[in-house]
Amino acid sequence: SSGINAEWPLRPGILSCMSQDLPFSAEYAKSGRSSCKACGSSIPKDHIRVAKMVQSPHFDGKVALWNHFNCFFRKHSIKSTGDIKGFGTLRYEDQSKIKQKVGGVVSTGTDEVSVEVVTEYAKSGQATCNGCFVKIAKADVRIGVWVEADASQLAWATNGKKLDWHHPGCFAERKGELDIDQNITADMIDGFKRLKVEDKAELVLLLGKGGKKKKKEKSTDCDSALIPLL
């Protein structure tokens, strides 16, 4: 089964686009039994899920590592919707959500959010800051950068990546040596909007606000082929 919704006529060329060995996949969960590879919780039936396709260790083919929509884009970036198997079978509103995130920056209307840097309140006091190497106290604001995990860390890494946590001040001091967008500002960090007002203000003082938006990516021929006629 191709997974194409017969109710939506598709533009010519969709089957040839979907037959490619694409690096990513998107669909609606067929049941509530699959678990998100990022957070570990279940993905409800009929909810959109997005996967990175990886080589199976058991057969000559690829398997999908499914994630919740938001979990996926916290650690992965996609250059083109043409890289996503099943994109054309999604509802128009879900296609639009994905298009907003294409290119490694998440568009939120007036802001943009980086998918490589996140901020949140520390869930425990166990994480160590990668700047000063002091523990980050529980409930304190912390900033994490997604980095490649080494061999000893793969057992608890997410899709081969892990978060290096920092105190906000340490992150600001180390930003220049980190492999991230050097133009990133506080409001571009994933999770910034979920912080308390006073904590947002502190991050803005450290990192500024109003990062420059990237230009929209031009649609490819394959992209247009995958848009359903509504």
C-alpha positions as CSV (number, residue, x, y, z in Angstrom):
1,S,0.0,0.0,0.0
2,S,1.4,3.4,-0.9
3,G,-0.6,5.2,1.8
4,I,-2.0,7.7,-0.7
5,N,-5.4,9.0,0.3
6,A,-7.7,8.3,-2.7
7,E,-10.0,11.2,-1.8
8,W,-7.3,13.7,-2.8
9,P,-6.3,13.8,-6.5
10,L,-2.6,14.4,-6.8
11,R,-0.6,16.3,-9.4
12,P,1.2,14.3,-12.1
13,G,4.6,13.0,-11.0
14,I,3.7,12.2,-7.4
15,L,4.3,8.5,-7.7
16,S,7.8,9.0,-9.2
17,C,8.6,11.4,-6.4
18,M,7.3,9.1,-3.7
19,S,9.2,6.1,-5.1
20,Q,12.5,7.7,-4.4
21,D,14.6,6.5,-1.4
22,L,13.8,9.6,0.7
23,P,15.5,10.4,4.0
24,F,12.4,11.3,5.9
25,S,8.7,10.2,6.1
26,A,5.5,11.6,7.4
27,E,2.1,10.1,8.0
28,Y,-0.8,9.8,10.4
29,A,-0.2,7.2,13.2
30,K,-2.1,4.0,12.3
31,S,-2.5,3.1,16.0
32,G,-1.6,4.4,19.4
33,R,1.1,1.8,19.9
34,S,4.2,3.5,18.4
35,S,6.5,5.5,20.7
36,C,8.3,8.7,20.0
37,K,12.0,8.1,19.7
38,A,12.7,11.5,21.2
39,C,10.5,11.7,24.3
40,G,9.5,8.0,24.7
41,S,5.8,8.6,25.0
42,S,3.2,7.1,22.7
43,I,2.0,8.8,19.5
44,P,-1.8,8.9,19.5
45,K,-3.7,7.2,16.6
46,D,-4.4,9.6,13.7
47,H,-1.9,12.2,15.0
48,I,0.8,13.3,12.5
49,R,4.2,11.6,13.0
50,V,7.5,12.3,11.3
51,A,10.5,9.9,10.9
52,K,14.1,9.8,9.9
53,M,14.7,6.8,7.7
54,V,17.6,4.6,8.8
55,Q,19.2,1.4,7.6
56,S,17.7,-1.6,9.2
57,P,20.2,-3.9,11.0
58,H,18.1,-6.9,10.2
59,F,17.3,-6.6,6.4
60,D,18.4,-4.8,3.3
61,G,16.1,-1.8,3.6
62,K,15.3,1.2,5.8
63,V,13.0,1.6,8.8
64,A,11.3,4.7,10.2
65,L,12.2,6.2,13.6
66,W,8.9,7.9,14.4
67,N,8.6,11.1,16.4
68,H,5.9,13.4,17.5
69,F,5.8,16.4,15.1
70,N,7.4,18.9,17.6
71,C,9.9,16.4,19.0
72,F,11.2,15.6,15.5
73,F,11.9,19.2,14.6
74,R,13.6,19.9,17.8
75,K,16.6,17.9,16.6
76,H,16.2,17.5,12.9
77,S,16.2,19.9,10.0
78,I,14.9,19.3,6.5
79,K,16.1,21.1,3.4
80,S,13.1,20.4,1.2
81,T,9.6,19.0,1.5
82,G,10.7,16.8,-1.5
83,D,12.8,14.9,1.0
84,I,9.7,13.6,2.9
85,K,8.0,10.5,1.8
86,G,4.2,10.8,2.2
87,F,4.2,14.6,2.3
88,G,1.6,14.8,-0.5
89,T,-0.8,12.5,1.5
90,L,-1.0,14.9,4.4
91,R,-3.8,17.4,5.0
92,Y,-3.2,20.9,3.7
93,E,-2.8,22.4,7.2
94,D,-0.2,19.8,8.1
95,Q,1.7,20.3,4.9
96,S,1.8,24.0,5.8
97,K,3.1,23.3,9.3
98,I,6.0,21.2,7.8
99,K,6.8,23.9,5.2
100,Q,7.2,26.4,8.0
101,K,9.9,24.3,9.5
102,V,11.8,23.4,6.3
103,G,15.4,24.7,6.2
104,G,16.4,24.3,9.9
105,V,14.5,27.4,11.2
106,V,11.0,27.2,12.5
107,S,8.8,30.0,11.4
108,T,6.2,31.2,13.9
109,G,4.7,34.1,12.1
110,T,6.6,37.1,13.5
111,D,9.5,35.1,15.0
112,E,11.8,32.3,14.0
113,V,12.9,29.4,16.3
114,S,16.2,27.5,15.9
115,V,15.9,23.7,16.0
116,E,19.5,23.3,17.3
117,V,19.1,25.2,20.6
118,V,16.5,24.7,23.2
119,T,15.7,26.3,26.6
120,E,13.7,24.9,29.5
121,Y,13.6,24.7,33.3
122,A,15.9,22.0,34.6
123,K,13.9,18.9,35.5
124,S,16.4,17.9,38.2
125,G,19.7,19.0,39.6
126,Q,21.7,16.3,37.8
127,A,22.7,18.0,34.6
128,T,26.2,19.6,34.5
129,C,26.8,22.9,32.7
130,N,29.2,22.4,29.7
131,G,30.6,25.8,30.3
132,C,31.5,26.0,34.0
133,F,31.0,22.3,34.8
134,V,28.8,23.1,37.8
135,K,25.5,21.3,38.3
136,I,22.4,23.2,37.0
137,A,19.9,23.5,39.9
138,K,16.5,22.1,39.5
139,A,13.9,24.5,38.1
140,D,16.6,26.9,36.9
141,V,16.6,28.1,33.3
142,R,19.0,26.1,31.2
143,I,20.0,26.2,27.5
144,G,20.8,23.1,25.5
145,V,22.6,22.6,22.2
146,W,22.0,19.4,20.2
147,V,25.3,17.8,19.4
148,E,26.5,14.4,18.0
149,A,26.8,11.8,20.7
150,D,30.0,9.9,20.9
151,A,30.2,6.1,21.0
152,S,29.9,5.9,24.8
153,Q,26.7,8.0,24.8
154,L,24.7,6.3,22.1
155,A,22.8,4.1,24.5
156,W,20.9,7.1,25.9
157,A,21.2,9.5,22.9
158,T,18.3,10.4,20.7
159,N,18.8,9.5,17.0
160,G,22.6,9.8,17.6
161,K,22.3,13.2,19.3
162,K,22.4,14.6,22.8
163,L,21.8,17.9,24.5
164,D,24.8,19.8,26.0
165,W,23.2,21.9,28.7
166,H,24.5,25.3,29.9
167,H,23.6,28.0,32.4
168,P,22.3,31.0,30.3
169,G,25.4,33.0,31.2
170,C,27.7,30.2,30.2
171,F,25.9,29.7,26.9
172,A,26.3,33.4,26.1
173,E,30.0,33.2,26.9
174,R,30.5,30.0,24.8
175,K,28.2,30.9,21.9
176,G,31.1,31.9,19.6
177,E,32.8,28.5,19.9
178,L,29.6,26.4,19.5
179,D,28.5,25.0,16.1
180,I,25.3,27.0,15.9
181,D,23.9,30.0,14.1
182,Q,26.0,32.8,15.5
183,N,23.1,35.3,14.8
184,I,20.8,33.5,17.2
185,T,18.9,35.7,19.6
186,A,16.9,34.8,22.7
187,D,13.5,34.7,21.0
188,M,14.9,32.3,18.3
189,I,15.6,29.6,20.9
190,D,13.1,26.7,21.0
191,G,11.1,27.0,24.3
192,F,11.7,30.7,24.8
193,K,7.9,31.4,24.7
194,R,7.2,28.9,27.4
195,L,9.5,30.7,30.0
196,K,8.2,33.1,32.6
197,V,8.2,36.8,31.7
198,E,11.1,37.6,34.0
199,D,13.2,34.7,32.7
200,K,12.5,35.8,29.1
201,A,13.7,39.3,30.0
202,E,17.0,37.9,31.4
203,L,17.7,35.9,28.2
204,V,17.0,38.9,26.1
205,L,19.5,40.9,28.1
206,L,22.1,38.2,27.5
207,L,21.4,37.3,23.8
208,G,19.3,40.1,22.4
209,K,16.0,39.8,20.4
210,G,14.7,40.0,16.9
211,G,17.0,37.6,15.0
212,K,17.1,38.0,11.2
213,K,14.8,35.7,9.3
214,K,16.1,33.4,6.5
215,K,14.7,33.8,3.0
216,K,12.0,31.3,2.1
217,E,13.2,28.3,0.1
218,K,12.1,28.1,-3.5
219,S,9.8,25.2,-4.2
220,T,11.2,22.3,-6.2
221,D,9.3,20.5,-9.0
222,C,8.9,17.6,-6.7
223,D,7.4,19.8,-4.0
224,S,4.7,21.1,-6.4
225,A,4.0,17.5,-7.5
226,L,3.3,16.5,-3.9
227,I,0.6,19.2,-3.2
228,P,-2.9,17.8,-3.3
229,L,-5.6,19.5,-5.4
230,L,-8.1,20.7,-2.9
